[in-house]
Amino acid sequence: ERYQPSYNKGPQSSGPVLLSRRHLHQDADSSERVLMDMRWGLVPSWFKNDDPSKLQFNTSNCRSDTMLKKSSYKGALLKGKRCVVLADGFYEWQQQSGGKQPYFIYFPQTKDAKNGGTEGDEEWKGWRLLTMAGIFDCWEPPTGGEMLYTYTIITVDASKDVSFIHHMPAILDGDEAIRKWLDFAEVPTQEAIKLIQPTENIVFHPVSTFVNSIRNNTPECVAPIELGAKKEVKATPSNKAMLSWLKNAQEGSPQKSSPQKKENDLPKWTSQFIHSPSPKKTSADILQQWLGKQREPAAKKRKA
């Protein structure tokens, strides 16, 4: 209930983030993971104002080449406050003569063979979530009150496939990379930051400028279009899974958002993985299974 699905999340919105359970419970195994609701846009723990919205600089993204130099991020990073931001994908814009063209960028979606099925019989197991490296911090109001957990997404130079954008999120590709990034007790900072590199393992497709407004929060935001014709494209290897996903999705009530300034130059993403499009196994089920598997070894260690 806390994690509301969205096709168009912007800065200051909240969403699910993975982190080591030891950040919350000192006696926990550092390899054990927990899913937590955090707000996008890091508020440093040292910020003294009683209103976090009065932070004078943008902390939604953190460039990898300055994250160990800027005080907003350095302290948290050196304390091991590393997290993984989960989403289906992110939006970026290409500057063109007629304006900016948005693209939706995500992991390649593959089909796995059915167990016991006939040869060549395949089914889609669910959307593979994009796993982005982040830094989080915990801010306590000077006058007391509820602790505020916030995060920033680390960015790197764009990979060659998306060279039309300047920077992209640092994507952790695979469970081993995620494990190393989250396990701050076993993997020191200098070792962990070696994981922060551009990745070529992504695909993308153009989407409608409908996504430019953060108030628009429907499947149209991620639907592939044909440039020039501005209509839905036919299925291709890179977007066939997306089209199938959108076809099966049930349209829910868009999450309401308060008026915000235009954020077109900032990365935005969807977090539709908590939506249940059909009775079939969803990305949410897969996410919970994955988290369960990660907790199991830690539990066994404590029993030993």
C-alpha positions in Angstrom: 0.0 0.0 0.0 2.9 2.3 0.7 4.4 1.8 -2.7 2.2 3.5 -5.3 2.8 2.5 -8.9 3.7 5.3 -11.3 4.6 5.6 -15.0 6.2 9.0 -14.5 8.0 9.6 -11.2 9.9 12.9 -10.6 12.1 14.3 -7.9 10.6 14.6 -4.4 8.5 11.5 -5.0 8.9 8.4 -2.9 9.6 4.9 -4.0 11.1 1.5 -2.9 14.8 1.3 -2.4 17.0 -1.7 -1.5 19.6 -1.4 1.3 21.4 -3.6 3.8 19.3 -4.5 6.8 22.3 -3.7 9.1 21.6 0.1 8.5 18.4 -0.4 10.4 19.4 -3.2 12.8 23.0 -3.3 14.0 22.9 -7.0 14.8 21.6 -8.0 11.3 23.8 -9.7 8.7 25.1 -7.1 6.4 24.3 -9.3 3.4 20.6 -9.3 4.3 18.5 -6.9 2.3 15.4 -4.8 3.1 13.0 -2.9 0.9 12.4 0.6 2.2 10.3 3.7 1.2 12.6 6.7 0.5 12.2 10.1 -1.0 14.1 11.0 -4.2 16.5 13.9 -3.6 19.1 13.5 -0.8 18.9 15.6 2.3 22.3 15.4 4.1 22.2 14.4 7.7 24.1 17.6 8.6 21.4 19.9 7.1 20.4 22.3 9.9 17.2 23.9 8.6 14.0 22.6 10.0 12.5 22.4 6.5 14.2 20.0 4.1 12.5 21.6 1.1 14.7 24.7 1.7 17.9 22.8 0.6 19.3 25.2 -1.9 20.9 22.7 -4.4 19.6 19.8 -6.5 20.5 16.4 -5.1 18.3 14.1 -7.2 21.4 13.0 -9.1 25.0 12.6 -8.1 27.8 12.5 -10.7 30.2 9.7 -10.1 33.3 11.8 -10.6 32.3 14.2 -7.8 30.5 11.9 -5.3 33.7 11.7 -3.1 34.3 15.4 -3.3 30.9 17.0 -2.5 30.0 17.1 1.1 26.4 16.3 0.3 27.4 12.8 -0.7 30.9 12.1 0.6 30.0 11.5 4.2 27.1 9.2 3.5 29.1 7.2 0.9 32.1 6.8 3.3 29.7 5.5 5.9 28.5 2.8 3.6 25.1 4.3 3.0 24.7 2.6 -0.4 21.4 1.6 -1.9 19.8 0.3 -5.0 16.9 2.2 -6.6 14.4 -0.1 -8.4 12.4 0.9 -11.5 11.2 -0.5 -14.8 13.4 2.0 -16.6 14.1 5.7 -16.9 13.4 8.5 -19.4 16.0 10.7 -21.1 15.6 13.4 -23.7 17.5 13.9 -27.0 17.9 17.5 -28.2 16.5 17.9 -31.7 15.8 20.8 -34.0 12.1 20.6 -33.2 12.6 20.3 -29.5 13.5 17.4 -27.1 12.5 13.8 -28.0 12.0 11.5 -24.9 13.1 7.9 -24.8 12.4 5.1 -22.4 15.5 3.1 -21.5 15.5 -0.3 -19.7 17.1 -3.7 -19.5 16.6 -6.1 -22.4 13.6 -8.3 -21.7 14.1 -12.0 -22.4 11.8 -15.1 -22.5 12.7 -18.2 -20.5 11.7 -21.7 -21.6 8.8 -23.3 -19.7 9.7 -26.2 -17.4 8.3 -29.4 -19.0 7.0 -27.5 -22.1 7.5 -28.4 -25.7 10.7 -27.4 -27.5 10.5 -23.7 -28.4 7.6 -23.1 -26.1 8.4 -19.9 -24.1 6.7 -17.6 -21.7 7.6 -14.2 -20.3 8.6 -14.5 -16.6 8.1 -10.8 -15.8 9.7 -7.5 -16.3 13.3 -7.3 -15.4 13.7 -4.4 -13.0 16.4 -1.8 -13.6 18.7 -1.7 -10.6 20.4 1.7 -10.2 23.2 2.5 -7.7 22.3 5.2 -5.2 23.4 6.9 -2.0 21.0 7.5 0.9 21.1 9.5 4.1 18.9 9.9 7.1 17.9 13.4 8.2 16.5 14.2 11.7 14.6 17.5 12.2 16.6 19.8 14.5 13.5 20.2 16.8 12.9 16.4 16.8 10.3 14.4 14.8 10.2 11.6 12.3 13.4 10.7 10.6 13.5 11.4 6.8 15.2 8.9 4.5 16.2 10.2 1.1 18.4 9.1 -1.7 20.3 10.3 -4.8 21.0 8.3 -8.0 24.6 8.1 -9.1 25.1 9.1 -12.8 27.9 8.2 -15.2 28.8 9.1 -18.7 26.4 7.7 -21.2 27.3 4.4 -22.9 27.8 4.4 -26.6 24.3 3.0 -27.4 22.8 6.1 -25.8 25.4 8.6 -26.7 22.7 11.1 -27.5 22.4 11.8 -23.8 25.2 13.2 -21.6 24.7 11.1 -18.5 22.8 8.0 -17.4 22.2 6.3 -14.1 24.9 3.9 -12.8 23.2 0.6 -13.5 24.2 -2.5 -11.5 23.8 -5.5 -13.9 23.3 -8.7 -12.0 23.0 -10.1 -8.5 26.7 -10.1 -7.8 27.1 -6.4 -8.6 24.0 -5.7 -6.4 25.4 -7.8 -3.6 28.8 -5.9 -3.6 27.2 -2.5 -3.7 24.8 -3.2 -0.8 27.1 -5.2 1.5 29.0 -2.2 3.0 30.5 -4.3 5.9 32.2 -6.7 3.5 32.9 -4.5 0.5 34.8 -1.3 1.3 33.9 2.0 -0.5 36.9 2.0 -2.8 36.1 -1.5 -4.0 32.4 -0.8 -4.4 32.9 2.3 -6.5 34.6 0.2 -9.1 31.1 -1.1 -10.0 30.1 2.4 -11.0 30.5 2.2 -14.8 28.4 2.8 -17.9 26.7 -0.3 -19.2 25.9 -1.4 -22.8 23.3 -3.9 -21.6 20.3 -1.6 -22.2 17.7 -1.1 -24.9 15.4 1.9 -25.6 12.5 3.2 -27.6 11.1 6.6 -28.3 8.0 7.6 -26.4 5.5 10.5 -26.7 6.2 14.0 -25.3 3.2 13.2 -23.2 5.7 12.1 -20.6 7.2 15.6 -20.4 4.6 16.7 -17.9 5.0 15.0 -14.5 1.3 15.2 -14.0 0.7 12.7 -16.8 0.8 9.2 -15.2 -0.7 6.6 -17.6 0.6 3.8 -19.8 0.9 6.3 -22.7 4.1 7.5 -21.0 6.0 4.3 -21.8 4.2 3.2 -25.0 6.6 2.9 -28.0 5.9 5.4 -30.8 7.1 5.6 -34.4 9.1 8.8 -34.9 7.5 11.0 -37.5 4.2 9.1 -37.5 3.7 9.5 -33.7 1.8 6.3 -33.5 2.3 3.0 -31.7 5.0 0.9 -33.4 4.8 -2.8 -34.4 6.5 -5.3 -32.1 10.3 -5.5 -32.5 12.9 -7.5 -30.5 13.6 -4.5 -28.2 10.0 -3.5 -27.5 7.9 -6.7 -27.9 7.9 -7.4 -24.2 6.9 -3.8 -23.5 4.0 -3.9 -25.8 2.8 -7.2 -24.3 3.2 -5.7 -20.8 1.1 -2.6 -21.7 -1.6 -4.8 -23.4 -2.1 -6.8 -20.2 -1.8 -4.0 -17.8 -4.9 -2.8 -16.0 -5.3 1.0 -15.9 -5.5 2.1 -12.3 -6.1 5.6 -10.9 -3.1 7.8 -11.5 -1.2 8.8 -8.4 -2.0 12.4 -7.6 0.9 14.8 -7.4 1.2 18.4 -6.2 2.1 21.0 -8.8 5.9 21.1 -9.5 8.3 23.0 -11.7 9.1 21.5 -15.0 11.8 18.8 -14.6 12.3 17.8 -18.2 16.1 18.0 -17.9 16.1 15.5 -15.0 15.9 11.8 -15.4 12.5 10.3 -14.5 11.4 6.7 -14.3 8.5 4.4 -13.7 8.0 2.1 -10.8 5.1 0.1 -12.3 6.6 -3.2 -10.9 4.1 -3.2 -8.0 1.1 -3.1 -10.4 -0.7 -6.4 -10.9 -1.7 -6.5 -14.6 -3.1 -10.0 -14.6 -3.4 -13.2 -12.5 -0.1 -14.3 -13.9 3.1 -13.9 -11.9 4.0 -10.2 -11.8 7.2 -8.3 -11.3 6.2 -7.7 -7.7 6.0 -11.4 -7.1 9.4 -11.9 -8.7 10.8 -9.1 -6.6 9.5 -10.6 -3.3 10.8 -14.0 -4.3 14.2 -12.5 -5.0 14.3 -10.7 -1.7 13.3 -13.9 0.1 16.1 -15.8 -1.5 18.6 -13.1 -0.4 17.3 -13.2 3.2 17.5 -17.0 3.4 21.3 -17.5 3.5 21.6 -14.8 6.2 18.9 -16.6 8.3 20.8 -19.9 8.0 24.0 -18.2 9.1 22.4 -16.9 12.2 21.0 -20.4 13.1 24.3 -22.1 12.6 
